[in-house]
């Protein structure tokens, strides 16, 4: 891709997530709780819960914490009741932004999100104003140098929807959200371990930013990420190398 490296942007995003370790457990517990509430406490029949548990284990969350979060979701333990909220808007250069939240107080959450947008040069939009620009999918990223043909054969055989080789040599395997864990496990069994993988909102078109615009957009994304009720922030913005 001209002007930026897909791999560099993925690494940049992962680095930002790694820097927020203080909030990781809180976010994961919320997600496990809500996933169990919505789809039941059995990860075998609840793909969202399975993915949430995998993420929690990946961050070395104690087993008791995970089990208690599931019990709160299924009503076996008392706890705060969270609900999902999605906010959409525009960042620097018109870049699309989606903010997914889990909250016990939507009035507080929308006020916090609106304030972050306005303070850092963005605009909170109406429901649906940018969501159509994204695809809800599973995404597995493999570093440059992986055997492209072998990975493509393995990915398509185990149910991936698409395999994309980027100009920087990185390879992206795209799945349906429900098939993400199955494809990920199958590829690992075949010897292909992704450097980065998640169920995400993938932008169908990207907005390239550089210089001051990149710095301003980063401040907006960081401000949104830092809010207590925010689980994920998705954007069409990509940054120069």
Helices and strands as residue ranges (DSSP letters): H 6-18, H 21-39, H 47-58, H 63-74, E 83-90, G 92-94, E 96-103, H 106-119, E 123-124, G 131-133, E 134-142, H 148-157, E 162-165, E 171-175, G 177-179, H 180-189, E 196-203, E 207-209, H 211-225, E 230-235, E 237-239
